[in-house]
C-alpha cells in the first residue's frame, strides 16, 4: 500500500471538476426530459392508432410502465404504415368502378374494331350502288320516250334489305375469332335473350324505325297477341338497358303518334357481335331531313310498308331528285320498283293541302306528270284530303292538255288501314 500522503486538491481543480459535474447533470436532466417527452408522444400517437394494443398491454403484468420504447415505436410504425397503405389503395367501390370502366373501354375497342372492319364493305356497297344508279341513268337517257335526263341523290343512303323478318346471324368465322365480352355473354345466357336479340337483328338488318312495326314483327315471329306481355317486356328491357333508343314524334294518322326507335351504341355493338356486320341506319332518321315534318315522314314509311307488301322494292324515300330537260326539278316522296315486271313508279304522299302557294302546287304536279310520262301514284292521309288533292291535280294538269293523257292512281291510308 502506497503510504504516500494524499495531496490536497487545489481550489482551481475543484472548481473545474464541480463545473464538469454540473454540466453533465444538466445534460442528463435535459436528455431525461427529452426522452420522457418522446415516450409520452409515442404513447399519445399509439392511443390514436393502436388503442387496442395499449388496452391489451395495460392489463398485463407491470402495465404500460414496463413497455419498452423500442417495442412501442415498432407498433406505432406498423399501424401508421397500414393506415397509409389503406389510404393510397382504392376501396372496393372505387375498384369496382375502375374495373367497370376498363371493361367499357375494352368494349369500345371491340366496337371500333368492328366498325373499322366494316368500312371497306360499306364503301364497296356504296360504289356498287353509285355504278348501278349511273347505269340506270344512262339507260333512261338512251330511251327517247323518257323525259328525265338526270337524277341526283340528295343524301346517300346505304342500300339495305327491308324484309320484315331478318335472316339468322351470319359470319360465324368472325364471331369465333372475336370472343364476346362478359356483358354480352351474360345477356346471351339470360331468359329474354331470344326475343331481345330478334329485335336487335330486325332493326340492324332492316333499319325499321317505328315501334308498332317492330312489335308487329315480334308478335308475328312468336305467334303472340299484339299485347303479349312477354313481347312488351322484351322491348322494354332493350329500352331500359339502352340497347335501343326511342323518340317521340308529332302527328300522322289517328291516335297517339308512334315512337321512333333506333339502335343505341350498345345495340349496335350487340348486332355486330351477333352478325359480324354493321347495322343499317334507322330509316326514319335517314329520310327525315328530306321531308317537312315528322308526320309526313311517318306517312311515307307507312306507304313504303304497303308497297313492300304489294311486292315493290323501295329505291328512294325522298333522297333522290330528278332534273327535267327544261331544268325543272321533281323529287317523289317514294321511288319504287315492281319485283314482278321491273316497272318504276313515282309516289306522292299527301297529308294536307294549302302548303305552299297555288302556283307552286301546280308546278309540282306538272313536273311529276312530265317526269313519269303521265303516271301519277298518290296516297292521301284521309278520304277528305284525297278528294281535295284529286281536284288540285285535275286543275294543275288541265294546262297544255296534260289531263287527257294522265293516268292517276289514288288511295287513302284510312281505307288501307281498315282493309
Secondary structure, 3 states (H helix, E strand, C coil): CCCCCCCCCCHHHHHHHHHHHHHHHHHHHHHHHHHHHHHHHHHHHHHHHCHHHHHHHHCCCCHHHHCCHHHHHHHHHHHHHHHHHHHHCCCHHHHHHHHHHHHHHHHHHHHHHHHHHHHHHHHHHHHHHHHHHHHHHHHHHCCCCCCEEEEEECCCCCCCCCCCCCCCCCCHHHHHHCCCCHHHHHHHCCCCHHHHHHHHHHHHHHCCCEHHHHHHHHHHHCCCCCCCHHHHHHHHHHHHCCCEEEECCCCCCCCCCCCEEEECHHHHHHHHHHHCCCCCCCHHHHHHHHCCCHHHHHHHHHHHHHHHHCCEEEEECCCEEEEECCCCEECCCEEEEECCCCCEEEEEEECCCCCCCHHHHHHHHHHHHHHCCCEEEEEECCHHHHHHHHHHHHHHHCHHHCHHHCEEEEEEHHHHHHC
